[in-house]
Amino acid sequence: MTGGTVQSAPGFSPALDAEFVGVGNDYIHADADGKHLRLDAHGVIKPKDGDDLIYLNYTGVCTLLPEVQAVFAGAAPDGSTPFNSAFTHITFETGSERYKELENRVFIAQGRFNIEKGKPTVVEYRVSQVVQG
């Protein structure tokens, strides 16, 4: 992970509008059957309105559907893949009192790839908090 943003939806507390800082890492390995990828990503984000740092980690699975295979082969057309193949669990760690509550919540996400010729592929996640029903 070499860049990107994390933005909370309106009304979410604590409100978060942050950017990745430094260089994170993204470990991806394929299952032996070639049908799924296992994801393990780590990075640090910094809210735009302060000096707080938040460690972010996600683990998950990505099903190698034909459109995802095309992304990894460099053969995908411009546009976005559907939010139907990558699913993750996200955790946060911080020393910041402002964002400490994020450590006590459960977050899941679904991801997709955004492709634009001549630019790096962007991975986009829609993150949801799991709440009591």
C-alpha positions as CSV (number, residue, x, y, z in Angstrom):
1,M,0.0,0.0,0.0
2,T,1.6,3.2,-1.1
3,G,-1.3,5.7,-0.7
4,G,-4.9,6.2,-0.3
5,T,-7.6,7.6,2.0
6,V,-10.0,6.4,4.7
7,Q,-13.2,8.5,5.0
8,S,-16.1,7.8,7.2
9,A,-19.7,8.2,6.1
10,P,-21.6,11.3,7.3
11,G,-22.8,10.9,10.9
12,F,-20.3,8.2,11.8
13,S,-18.5,8.9,15.1
14,P,-15.6,9.4,15.4
15,A,-15.6,11.1,12.1
16,L,-12.5,10.0,10.1
17,D,-10.9,11.7,7.1
18,A,-7.4,10.2,6.9
19,E,-4.6,9.4,4.5
20,F,-2.1,6.5,4.5
21,V,1.4,7.6,5.5
22,G,4.6,5.9,4.8
23,V,4.6,2.6,3.0
24,G,2.3,-0.2,4.2
25,N,2.5,-3.8,3.2
26,D,0.0,-6.1,1.5
27,Y,0.6,-9.8,1.7
28,I,-1.4,-11.8,-0.9
29,H,-1.1,-15.5,-1.5
30,A,-3.2,-17.8,-3.7
31,D,-4.8,-21.0,-2.4
32,A,-3.4,-24.2,-4.0
33,D,-6.6,-24.7,-6.0
34,G,-6.2,-21.2,-7.6
35,K,-9.8,-20.1,-6.8
36,H,-9.1,-17.7,-3.9
37,L,-6.5,-15.2,-2.7
38,R,-5.8,-14.7,1.0
39,L,-5.3,-11.0,1.9
40,D,-3.3,-9.6,4.8
41,A,-2.6,-5.8,4.6
42,H,-1.1,-3.4,7.1
43,G,-0.7,0.4,7.0
44,V,-0.8,3.6,9.1
45,I,-3.3,6.4,8.5
46,K,-3.1,9.9,9.8
47,P,-6.3,12.1,10.1
48,K,-6.0,15.3,8.1
49,D,-7.0,17.4,11.1
50,G,-4.3,16.4,13.5
51,D,-1.2,14.4,14.4
52,D,-2.8,11.2,15.6
53,L,-1.7,8.0,14.0
54,I,-3.9,4.9,13.5
55,Y,-2.6,1.4,12.6
56,L,-5.0,-0.4,10.2
57,N,-4.9,-4.1,9.4
58,Y,-7.2,-6.1,7.3
59,T,-7.4,-9.8,6.5
60,G,-9.7,-11.4,4.0
61,V,-10.4,-13.5,1.0
62,C,-10.8,-12.6,-2.7
63,T,-12.5,-15.0,-5.1
64,L,-10.7,-15.2,-8.4
65,L,-13.7,-14.5,-10.6
66,P,-12.9,-13.9,-14.3
67,E,-13.0,-10.1,-13.9
68,V,-10.6,-10.3,-11.0
69,Q,-8.2,-12.6,-12.9
70,A,-8.2,-10.0,-15.7
71,V,-7.1,-7.3,-13.2
72,F,-4.2,-9.4,-12.0
73,A,-3.3,-10.3,-15.6
74,G,-3.2,-6.6,-16.6
75,A,-6.0,-7.2,-19.1
76,A,-9.0,-5.6,-17.4
77,P,-10.9,-2.9,-19.2
78,D,-11.2,0.6,-17.7
79,G,-13.9,0.8,-15.1
80,S,-14.7,-1.0,-11.8
81,T,-15.2,-4.6,-10.9
82,P,-18.4,-5.3,-8.9
83,F,-18.3,-5.4,-5.1
84,N,-18.7,-9.2,-5.2
85,S,-15.3,-10.9,-4.8
86,A,-13.2,-9.4,-2.0
87,F,-14.4,-9.5,1.7
88,T,-12.3,-8.4,4.7
89,H,-12.2,-7.9,8.4
90,I,-10.6,-4.6,9.5
91,T,-9.0,-3.7,12.8
92,F,-7.6,-0.5,14.1
93,E,-5.0,0.3,16.8
94,T,-4.1,3.7,18.2
95,G,-2.8,5.6,21.2
96,S,-5.2,8.5,20.4
97,E,-8.1,8.9,22.9
98,R,-10.1,10.5,20.1
99,Y,-10.0,7.3,17.9
100,K,-9.5,4.7,20.7
101,E,-13.1,3.5,20.4
102,L,-12.4,2.1,16.9
103,E,-10.4,-0.7,18.6
104,N,-13.6,-1.9,20.4
105,R,-15.7,-2.3,17.2
106,V,-16.0,-4.9,14.5
107,F,-15.7,-3.8,10.9
108,I,-16.1,-5.7,7.7
109,A,-15.7,-4.6,4.1
110,Q,-16.3,-5.6,0.6
111,G,-13.9,-4.5,-2.1
112,R,-13.5,-3.9,-5.8
113,F,-10.8,-2.8,-8.3
114,N,-10.9,0.5,-10.1
115,I,-9.0,0.4,-13.4
116,E,-8.0,3.5,-15.5
117,K,-5.5,2.9,-18.3
118,G,-2.1,4.4,-17.6
119,K,-2.7,4.7,-13.9
120,P,-2.1,2.3,-11.0
121,T,-5.0,0.0,-10.1
122,V,-7.0,1.3,-7.1
123,V,-8.6,-1.0,-4.5
124,E,-11.7,0.5,-3.0
125,Y,-13.5,-0.9,0.1
126,R,-16.9,-0.2,1.5
127,V,-16.5,-0.6,5.2
128,S,-19.4,-1.4,7.5
129,Q,-19.6,-1.7,11.3
130,V,-21.2,-4.8,12.7
131,V,-23.8,-3.7,15.3
132,Q,-26.3,-5.5,17.5
133,G,-29.5,-6.3,15.7
